[in-house]
Amino acid sequence: MSDENNKHGPHTRLVHTASADPAYNKLVNPPIERASTMLFDKAEDLYAFTPGARYYGRQGTASQYALRKAIADMEGAAAVTLAPSGLAACTLPLLALSRPGGHMLISDSVYGPTRAFCDGVLRDQHGLGIEYFDPRIGADLAAHIRPETCVIFLESPGSLTFEINDLKEISKLAQARQIPTLIDNTWSAGWFLKPLALGIDYSLQAATKYHTGHSDVIMGSIAARTKEGGRVIADYARLTGNMVSPDDAWLVLRGMRTMGVRLERQAQSALDIARWLSAREDVAQVLHPALPEHPDHAIWKRDFNGASGLFGFILNDVPEESVLRFLDSLKLFGLGFSWGGYESLAIHCDPQIKRTARPWQAAGPLIRLSIGLEDKDDLIADLTAGLNTLTTP
Ligand SMILES: Cc1ncc(COP(=O)(O)O)c(C=O)c1O
C-alpha cells in the first residue's frame, strides 16, 4: 500500500490496497502463481538466502503476498501470517506462544473447536494449565494471572453468546506484565474493531467468513501488532509447514474487495431484524451488542464502530421439538454452522455451548442468525412464519 492510501477512508483503502502493483504486469489483481519449484540462475545463489529472493513455493507467491498486505492494512498490523483455516489461525499462535509448564487464560465464550484444542492438545498432551475466565471479568482478570501465564486469549463478542471482553482493561493489565494477548476478531472482520490499536498483540480472523464472503473458501489470518510479534508467528508457521494455496489467497482477496459494502448492508439488516425480534412476544431476549439493552452495550460502543450481521436471540422456554420445527420451517435461512457469507443462516446453539467459568443461563433456547444480503423484509417474513409454528404447530 502506498503511504498516500493511508490517508484514505476505509472503503478506498480496501479497494486500493495491494492492487495494480507493478509486479502484476498491468493487471489490477495479482496473478495466481502456482509453484513448488523456483529456479535459480546460478549455483552460488542457491544458499545465498538473499532477502526478498524467491526460493520455494512454501514461501508464497503474488496472491498470498497481496492478501497479507490487504489484511495488514485493514487491521493496522505490522505483519500478517496466513493460516489454512480460521481454527488454525487460533491454534497456531497458541502453540507458538506456549511454554513448558505454562498457563493460559481463555475467555469462557471461546469458539468450541478452539476450546477443544486448548483442552485436548495444550492441556492433555502438552501439560499446560488452561483456565477459562468469565468473558465479562474485565480488570478482575489480574487476580487470575500467575508467574507462568504465557497467553491471554479473547473472543469478542463470543460467537454464540455475544459477551464483549473489555479489551482496554485486559490489554492494559497484560502489557504491564508482558503477557501476549490474542483475540479471535472474526465477528468484526477487522472492519468494525481494531484490537491492535487498543494494545492487543494479535488479531485472528477466520477469513472463511466475511473476508471471503461467498461461503466457498476456508482460510485464517494472524495479524500482529509488532514486527517482532509477527516474526514469532511467521517462524512458527514456516517451521511447521503451515501455508495456504495461491488460488485460495486469490479468492479471499477478491472477496475482500467488496467486504465493506457487504458488511454495511448485512449490519443494517441484522440490526433491523434484531430490533424487530426484540418486540416479539415469543422472544425472551435478543443478544445483539448494538442494542442499548445488551449488557455490554457501553463497552461495545466505546471500542467498536459497528456491528456485523451475526447475532442471537433467546426464545421463551419451549421444548426442543418446537425449536427444530421452527428451524425446519425456514425457507430463506439455510441451516449451517458457518456465517459471514452472502446467504442467511440459522442454527440453535444450546447443544454446542460449553462453559466452565460462568455457566450459561438463559430463559429458553438460543438461536443464532447470520444475516446475508437478501431483502430484509423477506427475511422477516420467513422468520415470522417460522416463529408462528411455535404456537400453531
Ligand atoms: C469465531 C470463530 N472462530 C474461528 C472459526 C474457525 O474458522 P474456520 O472454519 O475457517 O476454521 C469459526 C468458524 O465457525 C468461528 O465461528
The ligand as an SDF file (V2000), in Angstrom:
LIG
                    3D

 16 16  0  0  0  0  0  0  0  0999 V2000
  -15.4970  -17.3740   15.9730 C   0  0  0  0  0  0  0  0  0  0  0  0
  -14.8990  -18.3720   15.0510 C   0  0  0  0  0  0  0  0  0  0  0  0
  -13.5730  -18.5120   15.0370 N   0  0  0  0  0  0  0  0  0  0  0  0
  -12.9690  -19.3980   14.2260 C   0  0  0  0  0  0  0  0  0  0  0  0
  -13.6950  -20.2010   13.3860 C   0  0  0  0  0  0  0  0  0  0  0  0
  -12.9940  -21.2170   12.5580 C   0  0  0  0  0  0  0  0  0  0  0  0
  -12.9850  -20.8910   11.2170 O   0  0  0  0  0  0  0  0  0  0  0  0
  -12.7090  -21.9950   10.1000 P   0  0  0  0  0  0  0  0  0  0  0  0
  -14.0000  -22.6900    9.8730 O   0  0  0  0  0  0  0  0  0  0  0  0
  -12.1940  -21.2440    8.9530 O   0  0  0  0  0  0  0  0  0  0  0  0
  -11.6800  -22.9440   10.6700 O   0  0  0  0  0  0  0  0  0  0  0  0
  -15.0920  -20.0890   13.3530 C   0  0  0  0  0  0  0  0  0  0  0  0
  -15.9000  -20.9240   12.4500 C   0  0  0  0  0  0  0  0  0  0  0  0
  -17.0880  -21.0250   12.5580 O   0  0  0  0  0  0  0  0  0  0  0  0
  -15.7050  -19.1440   14.2270 C   0  0  0  0  0  0  0  0  0  0  0  0
  -17.0390  -19.0100   14.2730 O   0  0  0  0  0  0  0  0  0  0  0  0
  1  2  1  0
  2  3  1  0
  2 15  2  0
  3  4  2  0
  4  5  1  0
  5  6  1  0
  5 12  2  0
  6  7  1  0
  7  8  1  0
  8  9  2  0
  8 10  1  0
  8 11  1  0
 12 13  1  0
 12 15  1  0
 13 14  2  0
 15 16  1  0
M  END
$$$$
